Amino acid sequence: MNKKDIINALSKKTGLTKSKAADAFKTMTDSITGALKKGEKVSLIGFGSFDIVKRKARNGRNPATGDKMKIKASNAPRFRAGKALKDAVNKKK
């Protein structure tokens, strides 16, 4: 399933036009992105949560040449599935 499929499903389920469903989807993803940029955690009860993981600077190797290189510290988004989502995927009721 991709973005287009989600927008189509949202449109069918809610009766919104595809344009309005696309706006709603964009608003949701922009809101999650904005909260993560501020360092906030986003929790969707029953679905999962998004947060930021700080990665330390480290040494690595260039896979093409084998040369050593420094990898800068960075922030990475992380998603953790909630219990209801895990149970649904594992077909528990």
Rosetta blueprint (number, residue, H / E / L):
1 M L
2 N L
3 K H
4 K H
5 D H
6 I H
7 I H
8 N H
9 A H
10 L H
11 S H
12 K H
13 K H
14 T H
15 G L
16 L L
17 T L
18 K H
19 S H
20 K H
21 A H
22 A H
23 D H
24 A H
25 F H
26 K H
27 T H
28 M H
29 T H
30 D H
31 S H
32 I H
33 T H
34 G H
35 A H
36 L H
37 K H
38 K L
39 G L
40 E L
41 K L
42 V E
43 S E
44 L E
45 I L
46 G L
47 F L
48 G E
49 S E
50 F E
51 D E
52 I E
53 V E
54 K E
55 R E
56 K L
57 A L
58 R E
59 N E
60 G E
61 R E
62 N L
63 P L
64 A L
65 T L
66 G L
67 D L
68 K E
69 M E
70 K E
71 I E
72 K L
73 A L
74 S E
75 N E
76 A E
77 P E
78 R E
79 F E
80 R E
81 A E
82 G L
83 K H
84 A H
85 L H
86 K H
87 D H
88 A H
89 V H
90 N L
91 K L
92 K L
93 K L
